Amino acid sequence: MIPLAMADPNVDLTVRRIAGNPDLRQHLETLGFVTGAIVRVVAENSGNVIVNVKESRVAISNEAARHIYV
């Protein structure tokens, strides 16, 4: 497992674990980052990571992306 922030772009990955405090985990779950979800890093931009998750494009901070393990 690696953090999403370290994943190669344009590769389909499966979310294995969400770490962090309960508020962060709840926020990420609301965005669609749940165990078993398929995600794809589209790009990195100014410290943010743009990710396709559940047919939506979402920008999250690099810090949040380090709490999503794929």
Chimera marker file (.cmm) of the C-alpha trace (Angstrom):
<marker_set name="trace">
<marker id="1" x="0.000" y="0.000" z="0.000" r="1" g="1" b="0" radius="0.5"/>
<marker id="2" x="1.101" y="3.520" z="-0.787" r="1" g="1" b="0" radius="0.5"/>
<marker id="3" x="-0.454" y="6.914" z="-0.095" r="1" g="1" b="0" radius="0.5"/>
<marker id="4" x="-2.512" y="8.323" z="-2.959" r="1" g="1" b="0" radius="0.5"/>
<marker id="5" x="-0.194" y="11.357" z="-2.987" r="1" g="1" b="0" radius="0.5"/>
<marker id="6" x="2.615" y="9.066" z="-4.209" r="1" g="1" b="0" radius="0.5"/>
<marker id="7" x="0.596" y="7.208" z="-6.857" r="1" g="1" b="0" radius="0.5"/>
<marker id="8" x="1.387" y="7.434" z="-10.554" r="1" g="1" b="0" radius="0.5"/>
<marker id="9" x="-1.082" y="9.457" z="-12.642" r="1" g="1" b="0" radius="0.5"/>
<marker id="10" x="-3.588" y="7.797" z="-14.985" r="1" g="1" b="0" radius="0.5"/>
<marker id="11" x="-3.564" y="4.413" z="-13.245" r="1" g="1" b="0" radius="0.5"/>
<marker id="12" x="-6.740" y="2.909" z="-11.771" r="1" g="1" b="0" radius="0.5"/>
<marker id="13" x="-6.200" y="2.132" z="-8.085" r="1" g="1" b="0" radius="0.5"/>
<marker id="14" x="-8.373" y="0.691" z="-5.322" r="1" g="1" b="0" radius="0.5"/>
<marker id="15" x="-8.707" y="2.493" z="-1.989" r="1" g="1" b="0" radius="0.5"/>
<marker id="16" x="-7.486" y="0.097" z="0.699" r="1" g="1" b="0" radius="0.5"/>
<marker id="17" x="-7.570" y="2.251" z="3.838" r="1" g="1" b="0" radius="0.5"/>
<marker id="18" x="-8.376" y="5.772" z="5.009" r="1" g="1" b="0" radius="0.5"/>
<marker id="19" x="-6.276" y="7.109" z="7.890" r="1" g="1" b="0" radius="0.5"/>
<marker id="20" x="-6.456" y="10.338" z="9.855" r="1" g="1" b="0" radius="0.5"/>
<marker id="21" x="-8.763" y="11.859" z="12.396" r="1" g="1" b="0" radius="0.5"/>
<marker id="22" x="-12.502" y="11.083" z="12.306" r="1" g="1" b="0" radius="0.5"/>
<marker id="23" x="-13.411" y="14.464" z="10.776" r="1" g="1" b="0" radius="0.5"/>
<marker id="24" x="-10.983" y="13.988" z="7.879" r="1" g="1" b="0" radius="0.5"/>
<marker id="25" x="-12.161" y="10.413" z="7.292" r="1" g="1" b="0" radius="0.5"/>
<marker id="26" x="-15.797" y="11.562" z="7.254" r="1" g="1" b="0" radius="0.5"/>
<marker id="27" x="-14.978" y="14.361" z="4.802" r="1" g="1" b="0" radius="0.5"/>
<marker id="28" x="-13.146" y="11.990" z="2.457" r="1" g="1" b="0" radius="0.5"/>
<marker id="29" x="-15.991" y="9.469" z="2.680" r="1" g="1" b="0" radius="0.5"/>
<marker id="30" x="-18.443" y="12.215" z="1.691" r="1" g="1" b="0" radius="0.5"/>
<marker id="31" x="-16.288" y="12.891" z="-1.392" r="1" g="1" b="0" radius="0.5"/>
<marker id="32" x="-16.437" y="9.189" z="-2.341" r="1" g="1" b="0" radius="0.5"/>
<marker id="33" x="-13.135" y="7.929" z="-0.942" r="1" g="1" b="0" radius="0.5"/>
<marker id="34" x="-14.295" y="4.697" z="0.685" r="1" g="1" b="0" radius="0.5"/>
<marker id="35" x="-12.590" y="1.330" z="0.992" r="1" g="1" b="0" radius="0.5"/>
<marker id="36" x="-12.944" y="-0.534" z="-2.291" r="1" g="1" b="0" radius="0.5"/>
<marker id="37" x="-13.548" y="2.570" z="-4.440" r="1" g="1" b="0" radius="0.5"/>
<marker id="38" x="-11.648" y="2.830" z="-7.717" r="1" g="1" b="0" radius="0.5"/>
<marker id="39" x="-9.685" y="6.087" z="-8.008" r="1" g="1" b="0" radius="0.5"/>
<marker id="40" x="-7.341" y="7.594" z="-10.571" r="1" g="1" b="0" radius="0.5"/>
<marker id="41" x="-4.910" y="10.479" z="-10.062" r="1" g="1" b="0" radius="0.5"/>
<marker id="42" x="-5.449" y="12.875" z="-12.961" r="1" g="1" b="0" radius="0.5"/>
<marker id="43" x="-2.904" y="15.562" z="-12.084" r="1" g="1" b="0" radius="0.5"/>
<marker id="44" x="-1.018" y="17.340" z="-9.333" r="1" g="1" b="0" radius="0.5"/>
<marker id="45" x="-1.388" y="21.101" z="-9.194" r="1" g="1" b="0" radius="0.5"/>
<marker id="46" x="0.110" y="23.523" z="-6.648" r="1" g="1" b="0" radius="0.5"/>
<marker id="47" x="0.049" y="21.059" z="-3.774" r="1" g="1" b="0" radius="0.5"/>
<marker id="48" x="-3.375" y="19.671" z="-4.683" r="1" g="1" b="0" radius="0.5"/>
<marker id="49" x="-4.129" y="16.300" z="-6.194" r="1" g="1" b="0" radius="0.5"/>
<marker id="50" x="-6.899" y="16.040" z="-8.785" r="1" g="1" b="0" radius="0.5"/>
<marker id="51" x="-8.536" y="12.615" z="-8.614" r="1" g="1" b="0" radius="0.5"/>
<marker id="52" x="-11.306" y="10.835" z="-10.489" r="1" g="1" b="0" radius="0.5"/>
<marker id="53" x="-13.475" y="9.015" z="-7.959" r="1" g="1" b="0" radius="0.5"/>
<marker id="54" x="-16.943" y="7.593" z="-8.635" r="1" g="1" b="0" radius="0.5"/>
<marker id="55" x="-17.111" y="9.290" z="-12.052" r="1" g="1" b="0" radius="0.5"/>
<marker id="56" x="-16.384" y="12.714" z="-10.531" r="1" g="1" b="0" radius="0.5"/>
<marker id="57" x="-13.252" y="14.816" z="-10.586" r="1" g="1" b="0" radius="0.5"/>
<marker id="58" x="-12.244" y="16.008" z="-7.108" r="1" g="1" b="0" radius="0.5"/>
<marker id="59" x="-9.343" y="18.185" z="-5.951" r="1" g="1" b="0" radius="0.5"/>
<marker id="60" x="-7.952" y="17.359" z="-2.520" r="1" g="1" b="0" radius="0.5"/>
<marker id="61" x="-4.908" y="18.653" z="-0.691" r="1" g="1" b="0" radius="0.5"/>
<marker id="62" x="-1.693" y="16.709" z="-0.825" r="1" g="1" b="0" radius="0.5"/>
<marker id="63" x="-1.969" y="16.306" z="2.962" r="1" g="1" b="0" radius="0.5"/>
<marker id="64" x="-5.398" y="14.640" z="2.640" r="1" g="1" b="0" radius="0.5"/>
<marker id="65" x="-4.099" y="12.459" z="-0.207" r="1" g="1" b="0" radius="0.5"/>
<marker id="66" x="-1.384" y="11.167" z="2.144" r="1" g="1" b="0" radius="0.5"/>
<marker id="67" x="-4.143" y="9.678" z="4.351" r="1" g="1" b="0" radius="0.5"/>
<marker id="68" x="-5.689" y="7.639" z="1.512" r="1" g="1" b="0" radius="0.5"/>
<marker id="69" x="-3.894" y="4.333" z="0.995" r="1" g="1" b="0" radius="0.5"/>
<marker id="70" x="-4.176" y="2.470" z="-2.311" r="1" g="1" b="0" radius="0.5"/>
<link id1="1" id2="2" r="1" g="1" b="0" radius="0.2"/>
<link id1="2" id2="3" r="1" g="1" b="0" radius="0.2"/>
<link id1="3" id2="4" r="1" g="1" b="0" radius="0.2"/>
<link id1="4" id2="5" r="1" g="1" b="0" radius="0.2"/>
<link id1="5" id2="6" r="1" g="1" b="0" radius="0.2"/>
<link id1="6" id2="7" r="1" g="1" b="0" radius="0.2"/>
<link id1="7" id2="8" r="1" g="1" b="0" radius="0.2"/>
<link id1="8" id2="9" r="1" g="1" b="0" radius="0.2"/>
<link id1="9" id2="10" r="1" g="1" b="0" radius="0.2"/>
<link id1="10" id2="11" r="1" g="1" b="0" radius="0.2"/>
<link id1="11" id2="12" r="1" g="1" b="0" radius="0.2"/>
<link id1="12" id2="13" r="1" g="1" b="0" radius="0.2"/>
<link id1="13" id2="14" r="1" g="1" b="0" radius="0.2"/>
<link id1="14" id2="15" r="1" g="1" b="0" radius="0.2"/>
<link id1="15" id2="16" r="1" g="1" b="0" radius="0.2"/>
<link id1="16" id2="17" r="1" g="1" b="0" radius="0.2"/>
<link id1="17" id2="18" r="1" g="1" b="0" radius="0.2"/>
<link id1="18" id2="19" r="1" g="1" b="0" radius="0.2"/>
<link id1="19" id2="20" r="1" g="1" b="0" radius="0.2"/>
<link id1="20" id2="21" r="1" g="1" b="0" radius="0.2"/>
<link id1="21" id2="22" r="1" g="1" b="0" radius="0.2"/>
<link id1="22" id2="23" r="1" g="1" b="0" radius="0.2"/>
<link id1="23" id2="24" r="1" g="1" b="0" radius="0.2"/>
<link id1="24" id2="25" r="1" g="1" b="0" radius="0.2"/>
<link id1="25" id2="26" r="1" g="1" b="0" radius="0.2"/>
<link id1="26" id2="27" r="1" g="1" b="0" radius="0.2"/>
<link id1="27" id2="28" r="1" g="1" b="0" radius="0.2"/>
<link id1="28" id2="29" r="1" g="1" b="0" radius="0.2"/>
<link id1="29" id2="30" r="1" g="1" b="0" radius="0.2"/>
<link id1="30" id2="31" r="1" g="1" b="0" radius="0.2"/>
<link id1="31" id2="32" r="1" g="1" b="0" radius="0.2"/>
<link id1="32" id2="33" r="1" g="1" b="0" radius="0.2"/>
<link id1="33" id2="34" r="1" g="1" b="0" radius="0.2"/>
<link id1="34" id2="35" r="1" g="1" b="0" radius="0.2"/>
<link id1="35" id2="36" r="1" g="1" b="0" radius="0.2"/>
<link id1="36" id2="37" r="1" g="1" b="0" radius="0.2"/>
<link id1="37" id2="38" r="1" g="1" b="0" radius="0.2"/>
<link id1="38" id2="39" r="1" g="1" b="0" radius="0.2"/>
<link id1="39" id2="40" r="1" g="1" b="0" radius="0.2"/>
<link id1="40" id2="41" r="1" g="1" b="0" radius="0.2"/>
<link id1="41" id2="42" r="1" g="1" b="0" radius="0.2"/>
<link id1="42" id2="43" r="1" g="1" b="0" radius="0.2"/>
<link id1="43" id2="44" r="1" g="1" b="0" radius="0.2"/>
<link id1="44" id2="45" r="1" g="1" b="0" radius="0.2"/>
<link id1="45" id2="46" r="1" g="1" b="0" radius="0.2"/>
<link id1="46" id2="47" r="1" g="1" b="0" radius="0.2"/>
<link id1="47" id2="48" r="1" g="1" b="0" radius="0.2"/>
<link id1="48" id2="49" r="1" g="1" b="0" radius="0.2"/>
<link id1="49" id2="50" r="1" g="1" b="0" radius="0.2"/>
<link id1="50" id2="51" r="1" g="1" b="0" radius="0.2"/>
<link id1="51" id2="52" r="1" g="1" b="0" radius="0.2"/>
<link id1="52" id2="53" r="1" g="1" b="0" radius="0.2"/>
<link id1="53" id2="54" r="1" g="1" b="0" radius="0.2"/>
<link id1="54" id2="55" r="1" g="1" b="0" radius="0.2"/>
<link id1="55" id2="56" r="1" g="1" b="0" radius="0.2"/>
<link id1="56" id2="57" r="1" g="1" b="0" radius="0.2"/>
<link id1="57" id2="58" r="1" g="1" b="0" radius="0.2"/>
<link id1="58" id2="59" r="1" g="1" b="0" radius="0.2"/>
<link id1="59" id2="60" r="1" g="1" b="0" radius="0.2"/>
<link id1="60" id2="61" r="1" g="1" b="0" radius="0.2"/>
<link id1="61" id2="62" r="1" g="1" b="0" radius="0.2"/>
<link id1="62" id2="63" r="1" g="1" b="0" radius="0.2"/>
<link id1="63" id2="64" r="1" g="1" b="0" radius="0.2"/>
<link id1="64" id2="65" r="1" g="1" b="0" radius="0.2"/>
<link id1="65" id2="66" r="1" g="1" b="0" radius="0.2"/>
<link id1="66" id2="67" r="1" g="1" b="0" radius="0.2"/>
<link id1="67" id2="68" r="1" g="1" b="0" radius="0.2"/>
<link id1="68" id2="69" r="1" g="1" b="0" radius="0.2"/>
<link id1="69" id2="70" r="1" g="1" b="0" radius="0.2"/>
</marker_set>
